[in-house]
Amino acid sequence: MRQVDLADVDCGITQALGVLTDWWTFLIVRDVAGGVTRFDALRRELGMSRRALAERLAALVEHGVLRRRRYTDRPPRYDYLLTAKGEGLLPVLLALQEWGDRYVLGDGSLTATAAAGSAEHRRAHALTGRRLPEILLPRQDGSLTPPADPGVWTVLFCFPGAFAPGAQGYPPLWGDIPGAPGCTLETTTYGARAETFAAAGARIRGVSTQRPDQLSAFAEHAALPYELLSDAEGRLATALRLPTFRAGGADRLKRLTMLIDPAGTIREVQFPVTDPAASVDEMLAVVREKTDQVVRREPADRT
């Protein structure tokens, strides 16, 4: 791939574009972040020629944005994975997505929800049937965990932000952003239903872009009986292209809930969530339906 000499050597934007040379490069980083890590899979996903893809992958490895991990010797084949330098691009991708959703696909208004049939709505529901990428997120205590543990059904609900009283939390005019209020109601309703979800065979986890210490303070205040996870670095949001909005100088997840099966596959998506409390009971009904289907299939599977 032809390199271009960039005269403005002291401009970070100019030098960044010397690495991320065209829109194909951004899409490669986006798909690798989403778990598409092998050459042929990337080529199918992006519709690129072999030569164009090979050139860009080689350049991203050379610049330290990607690293190669061999998964077979004969013939030699590699996964392409983000380095720490590559993960530094995740906020850039989130910013591009939010700008595109708001100003190109949308009407420019600030909102924490979406209309049925919108691009965000279609993208969110297209997650059904997709496996979660192999990422780790900090718990509220700072330790790392997958978004959903293997072997169990998991209800993973995304929320914009919930803060303990007295903490510096909600930005000005938070209540005026459509879809933003209701996080405390949603989290505490899941808390009140936690035992019922457990009896139905599902574990609950909440995730926001808040810091672990903020989540810990809120979880203690609300006496939540389940874990909260921090996506402050945007790993989950970028990997799944989750709908986001920006308020108070921070990227925030729009309210969205996923039901993930024991194999790590997303089986149900709620989006948009317009009634936070009612959505909990709706998801409980879905969990009961899905786990009951598994129980009814098991005797036939053993014969």
C-alpha positions, -999 to 999 in steps of 0.1 A, spaced: 0 0 0 14 34 -11 25 56 18 20 94 16 45 118 31 28 140 56 44 174 61 27 185 93 48 163 116 36 179 148 -1 174 142 -15 143 159 -45 142 135 -22 143 105 1 116 119 -29 94 129 -42 96 94 -8 85 82 -15 52 100 -52 50 93 -49 57 57 -84 52 44 -119 41 53 -110 4 47 -85 6 75 -111 19 100 -135 -9 90 -108 -35 95 -101 -22 130 -139 -21 137 -144 -58 126 -113 -70 145 -127 -53 176 -159 -72 170 -143 -106 169 -137 -111 131 -100 -119 134 -91 -142 104 -82 -132 69 -109 -150 50 -136 -140 75 -125 -103 72 -125 -106 34 -160 -120 34 -173 -94 59 -158 -64 41 -159 -75 4 -123 -65 -2 -98 -80 -26 -72 -103 -11 -44 -79 -21 -61 -48 -6 -68 -66 26 -33 -81 29 -17 -47 23 -37 -30 50 -33 -58 75 4 -58 70 5 -20 75 -15 -22 107 8 -49 120 38 -28 111 24 2 129 17 -19 160 -21 -15 158 -26 -52 152 -6 -83 162 -7 -118 146 -14 -150 165 -8 -182 147 -36 -207 149 -24 -234 124 11 -243 111 3 -261 78 -3 -238 61 5 -209 85 -26 -190 93 -31 -162 118 -56 -144 139 -53 -106 138 -58 -91 172 -58 -55 186 -27 -44 205 -29 -19 233 -22 7 207 -51 -7 186 -75 -6 216 -67 31 219 -87 35 187 -119 22 203 -131 57 215 -124 70 180 -147 43 165 -174 50 191 -172 87 183 -175 81 146 -205 58 152 -223 82 175 -217 111 150 -230 90 121 -260 78 141 -269 113 153 -260 135 124 -260 113 92 -286 87 99 -305 108 124 -318 144 126 -290 157 149 -311 157 181 -295 143 213 -314 112 224 -308 81 246 -333 60 227 -342 53 191 -373 49 169 -385 15 158 -372 8 123 -343 32 127 -308 22 117 -299 18 154 -330 -4 159 -320 -26 130 -284 -29 140 -293 -38 176 -318 -65 166 -293 -79 141 -272 -90 172 -296 -119 177 -278 -151 168 -243 -135 172 -217 -149 197 -202 -125 222 -166 -116 214 -138 -127 237 -134 -96 259 -131 -89 296 -148 -61 315 -140 -47 350 -165 -56 376 -176 -30 402 -147 -42 423 -122 -38 395 -116 -75 388 -121 -87 352 -148 -110 339 -164 -119 305 -197 -101 300 -215 -134 303 -201 -165 321 -201 -197 300 -225 -224 310 -253 -201 322 -281 -180 308 -273 -143 313 -295 -112 311 -271 -84 303 -288 -50 304 -270 -18 293 -280 15 309 -268 51 305 -258 57 342 -269 54 378 -252 72 407 -253 71 444 -269 101 461 -244 129 468 -220 116 441 -210 138 412 -229 120 385 -257 131 362 -247 159 338 -268 191 336 -302 186 319 -300 148 321 -337 146 326 -343 165 293 -326 138 272 -352 114 259 -346 79 272 -319 88 297 -339 89 330 -350 56 346 -317 38 353 -322 36 391 -357 22 385 -344 -4 360 -315 -15 381 -336 -18 413 -364 -36 395 -339 -62 383 -327 -64 419 -362 -71 432 -367 -98 405 -332 -114 409 -344 -144 428 -372 -150 403 -347 -148 374 -324 -172 392 -353 -197 397 -359 -194 359 -323 -203 353 -307 -169 344 -281 -146 359 -284 -108 358 -256 -84 350 -258 -47 343 -233 -27 323 -226 10 318 -197 32 308 -193 44 344 -161 38 363 -159 8 386 -158 30 417 -190 48 406 -207 14 400 -195 1 433 -209 31 452 -243 28 434 -245 -10 439 -239 -6 476 -264 22 479 -291 3 461 -281 -31 477 -281 -48 443 -278 -86 444 -260 -89 411 -228 -75 395 -224 -43 376 -197 -41 348 -178 -11 335 -175 -5 298 -156 27 303 -130 18 277 -158 10 251 -147 -26 245 -183 -41 245 -199 -10 228 -174 -11 200 -174 -49 196 -212 -51 192 -217 -16 177 -241 -9 206 -261 23 203 -245 52 223 -250 89 230 -227 115 244 -237 136 274 -216 154 300 -184 148 281 -188 110 282 -200 83 259 -230 65 274 -248 33 264 -284 36 253 -308 14 273 -306 -21 257 -310 -56 271 -296 -89 257 -304 -125 267 -273 -146 262 -274 -184 262 -249 -207 280 -228 -210 248 -224 -172 246 -248 -165 218 -272 -136 219 -308 -150 218 -330 -120 224 -325 -82 222 -347 -55 238 -343 -22 221 -354 5 224 -364 1 261 -391 27 266 -405 14 300 -375 4 322 -396 -14 348 -420 -32 324 -390 -44 303 -378 -64 333 -409 -85 334 -410 -88 296 -374 -102 298 -384 -125 326 -411 -140 304 -386 -145 276 -361 -162 299 -389 -186 311 -398 -194 275 -362 -200 264 -352 -221 294 -384 -241 292 -377 -249 256 -343 -263 266 -358 -284 294 -384 -298 270 -358 -307 244 -334 -324 268 -353 -358 272 -354 -361 234 -317 -353 231 -308 -381 255 -327 -408 235 
